[in-house]
Amino acid sequence: MKIRLGKITTTTLLILTSIASYSSTDEIKTTIHSRAFIDGALSRYNSEKTTGYFELEEFRLGFKSKFDNYVIKADISLSGTKVAIKDLYVRYNQTNSNLTVGNGYEPYSLDMISSTNALRFNQSAGSTLASTNGRRLGVTYQYFRPKYYVGVGVYSNNDLKSVSTNYVNSYALTGRFAYRDLRSTNRLLHIGVATSYRTADNSDSNRKSVSSIGITSLFGESVASTTLEDFGAEHKGMIELLSTWDKCMVQGEYYINNYKTRYDNFTTHGGYAQFAYLLIGDGFNYDQSVAAVGRPKGGRSLELVARVNYITLNDKEAQIYGGGHSDISIGANYYINKYIGVKINLGYLVSQEHSSQFYSDDLILGQVRVQYAF
C-alpha cells in the first residue's frame, strides 16, 4: 500500500488552519508582504556581439496572520512565466520552540533557509543548489535556546505543485543541530551539522536530477547536471560555520551527498565560503528561532562581499560524470533603506570536465540586481 504523505500533510494543514481559526480568542492580525528581484547583465559570452540579459527573477505576494500562538503564512511567486506557491503553513509558537505543518524549507543549510532578500549574491552558491532541496510538504519541530538550536522534521518528497502533477512516493527525515556563542549583539560564533535521509521513490518513475546553474540563472543553462536512473535512497550530510563580529561576517558550508542507484552509489561533494564587511551599518541580523543570519541591521547599509565555491558531480567509481565548477565572486550590496536594495557583483567561473558545452570557456560575468521587500 502506498502512503501518500504529501496528501496527508495537505489535508492536515487545512484541518489545523480551521482549528486554529476557531480556537483564537484574540483579534487576528494580518499583514501583507511582497518582494521583487530584477536581474540584469551585459555579456558577449558564447556570442559574437554584446547581449543584454534581463529577468524578473521573482515577484512574490503573500500574507501572514497571527492570533494567539498561531501563525498562518501563504506566498505566491511569479518567476519568469512560472507561478508557484512558496510558503504555505501553519505554525504554533511557544517561548523556545515552534511546530510547523505545511509547505516550507527543511532545517538544512544556512544558505538555503536564509531569506532570498538577505543573500550576499544574486543566488545561493552552486554547491548549495546542487546539494539541497527546495520546499517540501511536511512537519517541522524546532527548539532553540541562546546556546543551541535543534530542528527535526519528516517530509513528503514533494512540494504543493508536485503532489497533484508529478507525485513522488517518497519521504524524508531531516535533522539539524547548531551550537552558538552569542557574546554580544554584534558577536556570534555558530557551528552546526545537519543530515537528511530520503527513501526511494516507489512509483513507476524513479529518476533523480542533480544540477547547478553556476553563478547566474540569466543564461538558462546548467553548468553541471546529471540524471540518475533507477534512483534509490539518498543520504546526505553537511557542516556549517558562521561567525560575525562587529562589521565582519564569515560563513561557510561543506556538503556531501550519497545516492543509491541500481548499479552503484553515486557521491557528490562541494562547499563554499563567503565574507562580508560593512562600510555602512552596524552588525548583522541573526534569527535564533531558525539559526540563520539575515541582512545588515537597521535601514541604510553598504556591504562588500566575496565568495569562493566548488562543486563536483563527477564520480569515477560510479562511472557517473555530471561535470562541476569552481567560481569566485566579489560584490557590493547597498540597502537604501530596509525595503529597497541594489546588488552589484562580478563572478569568475571555471567548469570541470564533463560539464555543459555551453560553459566550455571560462566565464567572467558582471550582474546587477534591484530588489524591494516589505
Contacts in CASP RR format, 6 or more apart in sequence:
PFRMAT RR
TARGET T0000
AUTHOR 0000-0000-0000
METHOD contacts of the structure
MODEL  1
MKIRLGKITTTTLLILTSIASYSSTDEIKTTIHSRAFIDGALSRYNSEKT
TGYFELEEFRLGFKSKFDNYVIKADISLSGTKVAIKDLYVRYNQTNSNLT
VGNGYEPYSLDMISSTNALRFNQSAGSTLASTNGRRLGVTYQYFRPKYYV
GVGVYSNNDLKSVSTNYVNSYALTGRFAYRDLRSTNRLLHIGVATSYRTA
DNSDSNRKSVSSIGITSLFGESVASTTLEDFGAEHKGMIELLSTWDKCMV
QGEYYINNYKTRYDNFTTHGGYAQFAYLLIGDGFNYDQSVAAVGRPKGGR
SLELVARVNYITLNDKEAQIYGGGHSDISIGANYYINKYIGVKINLGYLV
SQEHSSQFYSDDLILGQVRVQYAF
2 169 0 8 1.000
2 202 0 8 1.000
2 203 0 8 1.000
3 169 0 8 1.000
3 171 0 8 1.000
4 156 0 8 1.000
4 167 0 8 1.000
4 169 0 8 1.000
5 137 0 8 1.000
5 138 0 8 1.000
5 154 0 8 1.000
5 155 0 8 1.000
5 156 0 8 1.000
5 171 0 8 1.000
6 137 0 8 1.000
6 138 0 8 1.000
6 156 0 8 1.000
6 158 0 8 1.000
6 163 0 8 1.000
6 167 0 8 1.000
7 163 0 8 1.000
8 156 0 8 1.000
9 101 0 8 1.000
9 102 0 8 1.000
9 137 0 8 1.000
9 138 0 8 1.000
9 139 0 8 1.000
9 155 0 8 1.000
9 156 0 8 1.000
10 102 0 8 1.000
10 137 0 8 1.000
10 160 0 8 1.000
10 163 0 8 1.000
12 101 0 8 1.000
13 88 0 8 1.000
13 89 0 8 1.000
13 90 0 8 1.000
13 101 0 8 1.000
13 102 0 8 1.000
13 103 0 8 1.000
16 90 0 8 1.000
16 101 0 8 1.000
17 72 0 8 1.000
17 90 0 8 1.000
20 67 0 8 1.000
20 68 0 8 1.000
20 70 0 8 1.000
20 72 0 8 1.000
20 90 0 8 1.000
20 92 0 8 1.000
21 28 0 8 1.000
21 67 0 8 1.000
23 68 0 8 1.000
23 70 0 8 1.000
24 67 0 8 1.000
24 68 0 8 1.000
24 70 0 8 1.000
25 68 0 8 1.000
26 67 0 8 1.000
26 68 0 8 1.000
27 67 0 8 1.000
28 65 0 8 1.000
28 66 0 8 1.000
28 67 0 8 1.000
29 65 0 8 1.000
29 66 0 8 1.000
29 67 0 8 1.000
30 63 0 8 1.000
30 64 0 8 1.000
30 65 0 8 1.000
30 66 0 8 1.000
31 63 0 8 1.000
31 64 0 8 1.000
32 61 0 8 1.000
32 62 0 8 1.000
32 63 0 8 1.000
33 60 0 8 1.000
33 61 0 8 1.000
33 62 0 8 1.000
33 63 0 8 1.000
33 64 0 8 1.000
33 75 0 8 1.000
33 373 0 8 1.000
33 374 0 8 1.000
34 59 0 8 1.000
34 60 0 8 1.000
34 61 0 8 1.000
34 62 0 8 1.000
34 372 0 8 1.000
34 373 0 8 1.000
34 374 0 8 1.000
35 58 0 8 1.000
35 59 0 8 1.000
35 60 0 8 1.000
35 116 0 8 1.000
35 117 0 8 1.000
35 371 0 8 1.000
35 372 0 8 1.000
35 373 0 8 1.000
35 374 0 8 1.000
36 56 0 8 1.000
36 58 0 8 1.000
36 59 0 8 1.000
36 60 0 8 1.000
36 371 0 8 1.000
36 372 0 8 1.000
37 56 0 8 1.000
37 57 0 8 1.000
37 58 0 8 1.000
37 116 0 8 1.000
37 122 0 8 1.000
37 369 0 8 1.000
37 370 0 8 1.000
37 371 0 8 1.000
38 54 0 8 1.000
38 55 0 8 1.000
38 56 0 8 1.000
38 57 0 8 1.000
38 369 0 8 1.000
38 370 0 8 1.000
38 371 0 8 1.000
39 53 0 8 1.000
39 54 0 8 1.000
39 55 0 8 1.000
39 57 0 8 1.000
39 122 0 8 1.000
39 217 0 8 1.000
39 218 0 8 1.000
39 367 0 8 1.000
39 368 0 8 1.000
39 369 0 8 1.000
40 52 0 8 1.000
40 53 0 8 1.000
40 54 0 8 1.000
40 55 0 8 1.000
40 218 0 8 1.000
40 367 0 8 1.000
40 368 0 8 1.000
40 369 0 8 1.000
41 52 0 8 1.000
41 53 0 8 1.000
41 216 0 8 1.000
41 218 0 8 1.000
41 365 0 8 1.000
41 366 0 8 1.000
41 367 0 8 1.000
41 368 0 8 1.000
42 50 0 8 1.000
42 51 0 8 1.000
42 52 0 8 1.000
42 53 0 8 1.000
42 366 0 8 1.000
43 50 0 8 1.000
43 51 0 8 1.000
43 52 0 8 1.000
43 53 0 8 1.000
43 365 0 8 1.000
43 366 0 8 1.000
44 50 0 8 1.000
44 51 0 8 1.000
45 219 0 8 1.000
45 361 0 8 1.000
45 363 0 8 1.000
45 365 0 8 1.000
46 358 0 8 1.000
46 361 0 8 1.000
53 218 0 8 1.000
53 219 0 8 1.000
55 80 0 8 1.000
55 217 0 8 1.000
55 218 0 8 1.000
56 78 0 8 1.000
56 79 0 8 1.000
56 80 0 8 1.000
57 79 0 8 1.000
57 122 0 8 1.000
57 217 0 8 1.000
57 369 0 8 1.000
58 77 0 8 1.000
58 78 0 8 1.000
58 79 0 8 1.000
58 116 0 8 1.000
59 77 0 8 1.000
59 78 0 8 1.000
59 79 0 8 1.000
60 75 0 8 1.000
60 76 0 8 1.000
60 77 0 8 1.000
60 78 0 8 1.000
60 86 0 8 1.000
61 75 0 8 1.000
61 76 0 8 1.000
62 73 0 8 1.000
62 74 0 8 1.000
62 75 0 8 1.000
62 76 0 8 1.000
63 73 0 8 1.000
63 74 0 8 1.000
64 71 0 8 1.000
64 72 0 8 1.000
64 73 0 8 1.000
65 71 0 8 1.000
65 72 0 8 1.000
65 73 0 8 1.000
69 92 0 8 1.000
69 93 0 8 1.000
69 94 0 8 1.000
70 90 0 8 1.000
70 91 0 8 1.000
70 92 0 8 1.000
70 93 0 8 1.000
71 90 0 8 1.000
71 91 0 8 1.000
71 92 0 8 1.000
71 93 0 8 1.000
72 89 0 8 1.000
72 90 0 8 1.000
72 91 0 8 1.000
73 87 0 8 1.000
73 88 0 8 1.000
73 89 0 8 1.000
73 91 0 8 1.000
74 85 0 8 1.000
74 87 0 8 1.000
74 88 0 8 1.000
75 85 0 8 1.000
75 86 0 8 1.000
75 87 0 8 1.000
75 88 0 8 1.000
76 83 0 8 1.000
76 84 0 8 1.000
76 85 0 8 1.000
76 86 0 8 1.000
77 83 0 8 1.000
77 84 0 8 1.000
77 85 0 8 1.000
77 86 0 8 1.000
84 161 0 8 1.000
85 103 0 8 1.000
85 159 0 8 1.000
85 160 0 8 1.000
85 161 0 8 1.000
86 103 0 8 1.000
86 104 0 8 1.000
86 135 0 8 1.000
87 103 0 8 1.000
87 104 0 8 1.000
87 135 0 8 1.000
88 102 0 8 1.000
88 103 0 8 1.000
88 104 0 8 1.000
88 160 0 8 1.000
89 100 0 8 1.000
89 101 0 8 1.000
89 102 0 8 1.000
89 103 0 8 1.000
89 104 0 8 1.000
90 100 0 8 1.000
90 101 0 8 1.000
90 102 0 8 1.000
91 98 0 8 1.000
91 99 0 8 1.000
91 100 0 8 1.000
91 101 0 8 1.000
92 98 0 8 1.000
92 99 0 8 1.000
92 100 0 8 1.000
96 143 0 8 1.000
96 144 0 8 1.000
96 145 0 8 1.000
97 141 0 8 1.000
97 142 0 8 1.000
97 143 0 8 1.000
97 144 0 8 1.000
98 141 0 8 1.000
98 142 0 8 1.000
98 289 0 8 1.000
99 139 0 8 1.000
99 140 0 8 1.000
99 141 0 8 1.000
100 139 0 8 1.000
100 140 0 8 1.000
100 141 0 8 1.000
100 142 0 8 1.000
101 138 0 8 1.000
101 139 0 8 1.000
102 137 0 8 1.000
102 138 0 8 1.000
102 139 0 8 1.000
103 135 0 8 1.000
103 136 0 8 1.000
103 137 0 8 1.000
103 138 0 8 1.000
103 159 0 8 1.000
103 160 0 8 1.000
104 135 0 8 1.000
104 136 0 8 1.000
104 137 0 8 1.000
104 138 0 8 1.000
104 140 0 8 1.000
105 112 0 8 1.000
105 113 0 8 1.000
105 134 0 8 1.000
105 135 0 8 1.000
105 136 0 8 1.000
106 133 0 8 1.000
106 136 0 8 1.000
106 140 0 8 1.000
106 153 0 8 1.000
106 155 0 8 1.000
106 172 0 8 1.000
106 174 0 8 1.000
106 175 0 8 1.000
106 196 0 8 1.000
107 113 0 8 1.000
107 140 0 8 1.000
107 142 0 8 1.000
107 151 0 8 1.000
107 152 0 8 1.000
107 153 0 8 1.000
107 174 0 8 1.000
107 175 0 8 1.000
107 176 0 8 1.000
107 194 0 8 1.000
107 290 0 8 1.000
108 132 0 8 1.000
108 133 0 8 1.000
108 174 0 8 1.000
108 175 0 8 1.000
108 176 0 8 1.000
108 194 0 8 1.000
108 196 0 8 1.000
108 238 0 8 1.000
109 128 0 8 1.000
109 131 0 8 1.000
109 132 0 8 1.000
109 194 0 8 1.000
109 238 0 8 1.000
109 240 0 8 1.000
109 253 0 8 1.000
109 255 0 8 1.000
110 240 0 8 1.000
110 242 0 8 1.000
110 251 0 8 1.000
110 252 0 8 1.000
110 253 0 8 1.000
110 291 0 8 1.000
110 292 0 8 1.000
110 293 0 8 1.000
111 119 0 8 1.000
111 124 0 8 1.000
111 125 0 8 1.000
111 128 0 8 1.000
111 132 0 8 1.000
111 251 0 8 1.000
111 253 0 8 1.000
111 272 0 8 1.000
112 124 0 8 1.000
112 128 0 8 1.000
112 132 0 8 1.000
112 134 0 8 1.000
113 290 0 8 1.000
113 292 0 8 1.000
114 292 0 8 1.000
114 293 0 8 1.000
114 294 0 8 1.000
115 294 0 8 1.000
115 295 0 8 1.000
117 295 0 8 1.000
117 371 0 8 1.000
117 373 0 8 1.000
118 285 0 8 1.000
118 293 0 8 1.000
118 294 0 8 1.000
118 295 0 8 1.000
120 274 0 8 1.000
120 276 0 8 1.000
120 303 0 8 1.000
120 305 0 8 1.000
120 307 0 8 1.000
120 333 0 8 1.000
121 215 0 8 1.000
121 274 0 8 1.000
121 305 0 8 1.000
121 307 0 8 1.000
121 329 0 8 1.000
121 331 0 8 1.000
121 343 0 8 1.000
121 345 0 8 1.000
122 216 0 8 1.000
122 217 0 8 1.000
122 343 0 8 1.000
122 345 0 8 1.000
122 367 0 8 1.000
122 369 0 8 1.000
123 129 0 8 1.000
123 213 0 8 1.000
123 215 0 8 1.000
123 216 0 8 1.000
123 217 0 8 1.000
125 253 0 8 1.000
125 271 0 8 1.000
125 272 0 8 1.000
125 274 0 8 1.000
125 307 0 8 1.000
125 309 0 8 1.000
126 212 0 8 1.000
126 213 0 8 1.000
126 214 0 8 1.000
126 215 0 8 1.000
126 272 0 8 1.000
126 309 0 8 1.000
126 311 0 8 1.000
126 325 0 8 1.000
126 327 0 8 1.000
127 212 0 8 1.000
127 253 0 8 1.000
127 255 0 8 1.000
127 270 0 8 1.000
127 271 0 8 1.000
127 272 0 8 1.000
127 309 0 8 1.000
127 310 0 8 1.000
127 311 0 8 1.000
128 253 0 8 1.000
128 255 0 8 1.000
128 271 0 8 1.000
128 272 0 8 1.000
129 211 0 8 1.000
129 212 0 8 1.000
129 213 0 8 1.000
129 214 0 8 1.000
130 210 0 8 1.000
130 211 0 8 1.000
130 212 0 8 1.000
130 224 0 8 1.000
130 268 0 8 1.000
130 270 0 8 1.000
130 311 0 8 1.000
130 313 0 8 1.000
131 236 0 8 1.000
131 238 0 8 1.000
131 255 0 8 1.000
131 257 0 8 1.000
131 268 0 8 1.000
131 270 0 8 1.000
131 271 0 8 1.000
131 311 0 8 1.000
132 255 0 8 1.000
133 172 0 8 1.000
134 159 0 8 1.000
135 159 0 8 1.000
136 155 0 8 1.000
136 156 0 8 1.000
136 157 0 8 1.000
136 158 0 8 1.000
136 159 0 8 1.000
136 172 0 8 1.000
137 155 0 8 1.000
137 156 0 8 1.000
137 158 0 8 1.000
137 159 0 8 1.000
137 160 0 8 1.000
137 163 0 8 1.000
138 153 0 8 1.000
138 154 0 8 1.000
138 155 0 8 1.000
138 156 0 8 1.000
139 153 0 8 1.000
139 154 0 8 1.000
139 155 0 8 1.000
140 151 0 8 1.000
140 152 0 8 1.000
140 153 0 8 1.000
141 151 0 8 1.000
141 152 0 8 1.000
141 153 0 8 1.000
142 149 0 8 1.000
142 150 0 8 1.000
142 151 0 8 1.000
142 289 0 8 1.000
142 290 0 8 1.000
143 149 0 8 1.000
143 150 0 8 1.000
143 151 0 8 1.000
144 150 0 8 1.000
144 288 0 8 1.000
144 289 0 8 1.000
144 291 0 8 1.000
146 180 0 8 1.000
146 182 0 8 1.000
146 288 0 8 1.000
147 179 0 8 1.000
147 180 0 8 1.000
147 181 0 8 1.000
148 177 0 8 1.000
148 178 0 8 1.000
148 179 0 8 1.000
148 180 0 8 1.000
149 176 0 8 1.000
149 177 0 8 1.000
149 178 0 8 1.000
149 180 0 8 1.000
149 288 0 8 1.000
149 290 0 8 1.000
149 291 0 8 1.000
150 175 0 8 1.000
150 176 0 8 1.000
150 177 0 8 1.000
151 175 0 8 1.000
151 176 0 8 1.000
151 177 0 8 1.000
152 174 0 8 1.000
152 175 0 8 1.000
152 176 0 8 1.000
153 173 0 8 1.000
153 174 0 8 1.000
153 175 0 8 1.000
154 171 0 8 1.000
154 172 0 8 1.000
154 173 0 8 1.000
154 174 0 8 1.000
155 171 0 8 1.000
155 172 0 8 1.000
155 173 0 8 1.000
155 174 0 8 1.000
156 163 0 8 1.000
156 168 0 8 1.000
156 170 0 8 1.000
156 171 0 8 1.000
156 172 0 8 1.000
157 168 0 8 1.000
157 170 0 8 1.000
157 171 0 8 1.000
157 172 0 8 1.000
157 198 0 8 1.000
157 199 0 8 1.000
157 201 0 8 1.000
158 167 0 8 1.000
158 168 0 8 1.000
162 168 0 8 1.000
167 203 0 8 1.000
168 201 0 8 1.000
168 203 0 8 1.000
169 201 0 8 1.000
169 202 0 8 1.000
169 203 0 8 1.000
170 198 0 8 1.000
170 199 0 8 1.000
170 200 0 8 1.000
170 201 0 8 1.000
170 202 0 8 1.000
171 198 0 8 1.000
171 199 0 8 1.000
172 196 0 8 1.000
172 197 0 8 1.000
172 198 0 8 1.000
172 199 0 8 1.000
173 196 0 8 1.000
173 197 0 8 1.000
174 194 0 8 1.000
174 195 0 8 1.000
174 196 0 8 1.000
174 197 0 8 1.000
175 194 0 8 1.000
175 195 0 8 1.000
175 196 0 8 1.000
176 192 0 8 1.000
176 193 0 8 1.000
176 194 0 8 1.000
176 291 0 8 1.000
177 192 0 8 1.000
177 193 0 8 1.000
177 194 0 8 1.000
178 190 0 8 1.000
178 191 0 8 1.000
178 192 0 8 1.000
178 193 0 8 1.000
178 240 0 8 1.000
178 291 0 8 1.000
179 190 0 8 1.000
179 191 0 8 1.000
179 192 0 8 1.000
180 188 0 8 1.000
180 189 0 8 1.000
180 190 0 8 1.000
180 191 0 8 1.000
180 288 0 8 1.000
180 291 0 8 1.000
181 188 0 8 1.000
181 189 0 8 1.000
181 190 0 8 1.000
182 188 0 8 1.000
182 286 0 8 1.000
183 189 0 8 1.000
186 244 0 8 1.000
186 245 0 8 1.000
186 246 0 8 1.000
186 282 0 8 1.000
186 283 0 8 1.000
186 284 0 8 1.000
187 244 0 8 1.000
187 245 0 8 1.000
187 246 0 8 1.000
188 242 0 8 1.000
188 243 0 8 1.000
188 244 0 8 1.000
188 245 0 8 1.000
188 286 0 8 1.000
189 242 0 8 1.000
189 243 0 8 1.000
190 240 0 8 1.000
190 241 0 8 1.000
190 242 0 8 1.000
190 243 0 8 1.000
190 286 0 8 1.000
190 291 0 8 1.000
191 239 0 8 1.000
191 240 0 8 1.000
191 241 0 8 1.000
191 242 0 8 1.000
192 239 0 8 1.000
192 240 0 8 1.000
192 241 0 8 1.000
192 291 0 8 1.000
193 237 0 8 1.000
193 238 0 8 1.000
193 239 0 8 1.000
193 240 0 8 1.000
194 237 0 8 1.000
194 238 0 8 1.000
194 240 0 8 1.000
195 235 0 8 1.000
195 236 0 8 1.000
195 237 0 8 1.000
195 238 0 8 1.000
196 234 0 8 1.000
196 235 0 8 1.000
196 236 0 8 1.000
196 237 0 8 1.000
197 233 0 8 1.000
197 234 0 8 1.000
197 235 0 8 1.000
198 233 0 8 1.000
198 234 0 8 1.000
198 235 0 8 1.000
199 232 0 8 1.000
199 233 0 8 1.000
200 206 0 8 1.000
200 231 0 8 1.000
200 232 0 8 1.000
200 233 0 8 1.000
200 260 0 8 1.000
201 231 0 8 1.000
201 232 0 8 1.000
206 230 0 8 1.000
206 231 0 8 1.000
206 232 0 8 1.000
207 227 0 8 1.000
207 228 0 8 1.000
207 229 0 8 1.000
207 231 0 8 1.000
208 227 0 8 1.000
208 228 0 8 1.000
208 231 0 8 1.000
208 232 0 8 1.000
208 234 0 8 1.000
208 259 0 8 1.000
209 225 0 8 1.000
209 226 0 8 1.000
209 227 0 8 1.000
209 228 0 8 1.000
210 225 0 8 1.000
210 226 0 8 1.000
210 227 0 8 1.000
210 228 0 8 1.000
210 257 0 8 1.000
210 259 0 8 1.000
210 268 0 8 1.000
210 313 0 8 1.000
210 322 0 8 1.000
211 222 0 8 1.000
211 224 0 8 1.000
211 225 0 8 1.000
211 226 0 8 1.000
211 313 0 8 1.000
212 222 0 8 1.000
212 223 0 8 1.000
212 224 0 8 1.000
212 225 0 8 1.000
212 311 0 8 1.000
212 313 0 8 1.000
212 324 0 8 1.000
212 325 0 8 1.000
213 220 0 8 1.000
213 221 0 8 1.000
213 222 0 8 1.000
213 223 0 8 1.000
214 222 0 8 1.000
214 223 0 8 1.000
214 224 0 8 1.000
214 325 0 8 1.000
214 327 0 8 1.000
214 349 0 8 1.000
215 327 0 8 1.000
215 329 0 8 1.000
215 347 0 8 1.000
215 349 0 8 1.000
215 363 0 8 1.000
215 365 0 8 1.000
215 367 0 8 1.000
216 365 0 8 1.000
216 367 0 8 1.000
218 367 0 8 1.000
219 358 0 8 1.000
221 356 0 8 1.000
221 358 0 8 1.000
221 359 0 8 1.000
222 356 0 8 1.000
223 323 0 8 1.000
223 324 0 8 1.000
223 325 0 8 1.000
223 349 0 8 1.000
223 351 0 8 1.000
223 355 0 8 1.000
223 356 0 8 1.000
223 359 0 8 1.000
224 311 0 8 1.000
224 312 0 8 1.000
224 313 0 8 1.000
224 322 0 8 1.000
224 323 0 8 1.000
224 324 0 8 1.000
224 325 0 8 1.000
224 351 0 8 1.000
224 352 0 8 1.000
224 355 0 8 1.000
224 356 0 8 1.000
225 313 0 8 1.000
225 322 0 8 1.000
225 323 0 8 1.000
225 356 0 8 1.000
226 313 0 8 1.000
226 320 0 8 1.000
226 321 0 8 1.000
226 322 0 8 1.000
226 323 0 8 1.000
228 259 0 8 1.000
228 261 0 8 1.000
228 266 0 8 1.000
228 320 0 8 1.000
229 261 0 8 1.000
229 262 0 8 1.000
230 261 0 8 1.000
230 262 0 8 1.000
230 263 0 8 1.000
231 259 0 8 1.000
231 260 0 8 1.000
231 261 0 8 1.000
232 259 0 8 1.000
232 260 0 8 1.000
232 261 0 8 1.000
232 262 0 8 1.000
233 260 0 8 1.000
234 257 0 8 1.000
234 258 0 8 1.000
234 259 0 8 1.000
234 260 0 8 1.000
235 257 0 8 1.000
235 258 0 8 1.000
236 255 0 8 1.000
236 256 0 8 1.000
236 257 0 8 1.000
236 258 0 8 1.000
237 255 0 8 1.000
237 256 0 8 1.000
237 257 0 8 1.000
238 253 0 8 1.000
238 254 0 8 1.000
238 255 0 8 1.000
238 256 0 8 1.000
239 253 0 8 1.000
239 254 0 8 1.000
240 251 0 8 1.000
240 252 0 8 1.000
240 253 0 8 1.000
241 250 0 8 1.000
241 251 0 8 1.000
241 252 0 8 1.000
241 253 0 8 1.000
242 249 0 8 1.000
242 250 0 8 1.000
242 251 0 8 1.000
242 252 0 8 1.000
242 293 0 8 1.000
243 249 0 8 1.000
243 250 0 8 1.000
243 251 0 8 1.000
244 250 0 8 1.000
244 283 0 8 1.000
244 284 0 8 1.000
244 286 0 8 1.000
244 293 0 8 1.000
246 283 0 8 1.000
247 277 0 8 1.000
247 278 0 8 1.000
247 281 0 8 1.000
247 282 0 8 1.000
247 283 0 8 1.000
248 275 0 8 1.000
248 276 0 8 1.000
248 277 0 8 1.000
248 278 0 8 1.000
249 275 0 8 1.000
249 276 0 8 1.000
249 277 0 8 1.000
249 283 0 8 1.000
249 284 0 8 1.000
249 293 0 8 1.000
250 273 0 8 1.000
250 274 0 8 1.000
250 275 0 8 1.000
251 273 0 8 1.000
251 274 0 8 1.000
251 275 0 8 1.000
251 293 0 8 1.000
252 271 0 8 1.000
252 272 0 8 1.000
252 273 0 8 1.000
252 274 0 8 1.000
253 271 0 8 1.000
253 272 0 8 1.000
254 269 0 8 1.000
254 270 0 8 1.000
254 271 0 8 1.000
255 268 0 8 1.000
255 269 0 8 1.000
255 270 0 8 1.000
255 271 0 8 1.000
256 267 0 8 1.000
256 268 0 8 1.000
256 269 0 8 1.000
256 270 0 8 1.000
257 267 0 8 1.000
257 268 0 8 1.000
257 269 0 8 1.000
258 265 0 8 1.000
258 266 0 8 1.000
258 267 0 8 1.000
259 265 0 8 1.000
259 266 0 8 1.000
259 267 0 8 1.000
259 268 0 8 1.000
260 266 0 8 1.000
261 318 0 8 1.000
263 318 0 8 1.000
264 317 0 8 1.000
264 318 0 8 1.000
264 319 0 8 1.000
264 320 0 8 1.000
265 317 0 8 1.000
265 318 0 8 1.000
266 315 0 8 1.000
266 318 0 8 1.000
266 320 0 8 1.000
267 315 0 8 1.000
267 317 0 8 1.000
267 318 0 8 1.000
268 311 0 8 1.000
268 312 0 8 1.000
268 313 0 8 1.000
268 315 0 8 1.000
269 311 0 8 1.000
269 312 0 8 1.000
270 310 0 8 1.000
270 311 0 8 1.000
270 312 0 8 1.000
271 309 0 8 1.000
271 310 0 8 1.000
271 311 0 8 1.000
272 307 0 8 1.000
272 308 0 8 1.000
272 309 0 8 1.000
272 310 0 8 1.000
273 307 0 8 1.000
273 308 0 8 1.000
274 305 0 8 1.000
274 306 0 8 1.000
274 307 0 8 1.000
274 308 0 8 1.000
275 305 0 8 1.000
275 306 0 8 1.000
275 307 0 8 1.000
276 284 0 8 1.000
276 303 0 8 1.000
276 304 0 8 1.000
276 305 0 8 1.000
277 303 0 8 1.000
277 304 0 8 1.000
277 305 0 8 1.000
278 284 0 8 1.000
278 296 0 8 1.000
278 301 0 8 1.000
278 302 0 8 1.000
278 303 0 8 1.000
279 302 0 8 1.000
279 303 0 8 1.000
279 304 0 8 1.000
280 300 0 8 1.000
280 301 0 8 1.000
280 302 0 8 1.000
281 296 0 8 1.000
281 297 0 8 1.000
281 298 0 8 1.000
281 300 0 8 1.000
281 301 0 8 1.000
281 302 0 8 1.000
282 296 0 8 1.000
282 297 0 8 1.000
282 298 0 8 1.000
283 296 0 8 1.000
283 297 0 8 1.000
284 293 0 8 1.000
284 294 0 8 1.000
284 295 0 8 1.000
284 296 0 8 1.000
284 297 0 8 1.000
285 293 0 8 1.000
285 294 0 8 1.000
285 295 0 8 1.000
285 296 0 8 1.000
285 297 0 8 1.000
286 292 0 8 1.000
286 293 0 8 1.000
286 294 0 8 1.000
287 293 0 8 1.000
287 294 0 8 1.000
295 301 0 8 1.000
295 335 0 8 1.000
296 303 0 8 1.000
296 335 0 8 1.000
298 338 0 8 1.000
299 335 0 8 1.000
299 337 0 8 1.000
299 338 0 8 1.000
300 335 0 8 1.000
300 336 0 8 1.000
300 337 0 8 1.000
301 333 0 8 1.000
301 334 0 8 1.000
301 335 0 8 1.000
302 332 0 8 1.000
302 333 0 8 1.000
302 334 0 8 1.000
302 335 0 8 1.000
303 332 0 8 1.000
303 333 0 8 1.000
304 330 0 8 1.000
304 331 0 8 1.000
304 332 0 8 1.000
305 329 0 8 1.000
305 330 0 8 1.000
305 331 0 8 1.000
305 332 0 8 1.000
305 333 0 8 1.000
305 345 0 8 1.000
306 328 0 8 1.000
306 329 0 8 1.000
306 330 0 8 1.000
306 331 0 8 1.000
307 328 0 8 1.000
307 329 0 8 1.000
307 330 0 8 1.000
308 326 0 8 1.000
308 327 0 8 1.000
308 328 0 8 1.000
309 325 0 8 1.000
309 326 0 8 1.000
309 327 0 8 1.000
309 328 0 8 1.000
309 329 0 8 1.000
310 325 0 8 1.000
310 326 0 8 1.000
311 324 0 8 1.000
311 325 0 8 1.000
312 323 0 8 1.000
312 324 0 8 1.000
312 352 0 8 1.000
313 320 0 8 1.000
313 321 0 8 1.000
313 322 0 8 1.000
313 323 0 8 1.000
313 324 0 8 1.000
314 320 0 8 1.000
314 321 0 8 1.000
314 322 0 8 1.000
314 323 0 8 1.000
314 324 0 8 1.000
314 352 0 8 1.000
314 353 0 8 1.000
314 354 0 8 1.000
315 321 0 8 1.000
321 353 0 8 1.000
321 354 0 8 1.000
322 354 0 8 1.000
322 355 0 8 1.000
323 351 0 8 1.000
323 352 0 8 1.000
323 353 0 8 1.000
323 354 0 8 1.000
323 355 0 8 1.000
324 351 0 8 1.000
324 352 0 8 1.000
324 354 0 8 1.000
324 355 0 8 1.000
325 349 0 8 1.000
325 350 0 8 1.000
325 351 0 8 1.000
325 352 0 8 1.000
325 355 0 8 1.000
325 359 0 8 1.000
326 349 0 8 1.000
326 350 0 8 1.000
326 352 0 8 1.000
327 347 0 8 1.000
327 348 0 8 1.000
327 349 0 8 1.000
327 350 0 8 1.000
328 347 0 8 1.000
328 348 0 8 1.000
329 345 0 8 1.000
329 346 0 8 1.000
329 347 0 8 1.000
329 348 0 8 1.000
330 345 0 8 1.000
330 346 0 8 1.000
330 347 0 8 1.000
331 343 0 8 1.000
331 344 0 8 1.000
331 345 0 8 1.000
331 346 0 8 1.000
332 343 0 8 1.000
332 344 0 8 1.000
332 345 0 8 1.000
333 341 0 8 1.000
333 342 0 8 1.000
333 343 0 8 1.000
333 344 0 8 1.000
334 341 0 8 1.000
334 342 0 8 1.000
334 343 0 8 1.000
335 341 0 8 1.000
336 342 0 8 1.000
339 372 0 8 1.000
339 373 0 8 1.000
339 374 0 8 1.000
340 371 0 8 1.000
340 372 0 8 1.000
341 370 0 8 1.000
341 371 0 8 1.000
341 372 0 8 1.000
342 368 0 8 1.000
342 369 0 8 1.000
342 370 0 8 1.000
342 371 0 8 1.000
343 367 0 8 1.000
343 368 0 8 1.000
343 369 0 8 1.000
343 371 0 8 1.000
344 366 0 8 1.000
344 367 0 8 1.000
344 368 0 8 1.000
345 366 0 8 1.000
345 367 0 8 1.000
346 364 0 8 1.000
346 365 0 8 1.000
346 366 0 8 1.000
346 367 0 8 1.000
347 363 0 8 1.000
347 364 0 8 1.000
347 365 0 8 1.000
347 366 0 8 1.000
347 367 0 8 1.000
348 362 0 8 1.000
348 363 0 8 1.000
348 364 0 8 1.000
349 359 0 8 1.000
349 362 0 8 1.000
349 363 0 8 1.000
349 365 0 8 1.000
350 362 0 8 1.000
351 359 0 8 1.000
351 360 0 8 1.000
351 362 0 8 1.000
351 363 0 8 1.000
END
